[in-house]
């Protein structure tokens, strides 16, 4: 999704009383670990941040994170790699 589509989706969810659980994005060439850019652009500390590493397309790696006091902490949202 383009950034403007993401913002519109969040507005639409709010308008319909739907609460988002997570923001999902990929790291095509890096591990599923939050980057400095992820930290800089994190604006929803109460949502899970799910990052998918696409380094190995046959076996994508997923990790879930929560923003806490200006740093990401690994979270257990579901068993992402099962």
Secondary structure by P-SEA (a helix, b strand, c coil): ccaaaaaaaaaaaaaacccccbbbbbcccccccccaaaaaacccccbbbbbbbcccccbbbbbbbbbccccccccccccccc
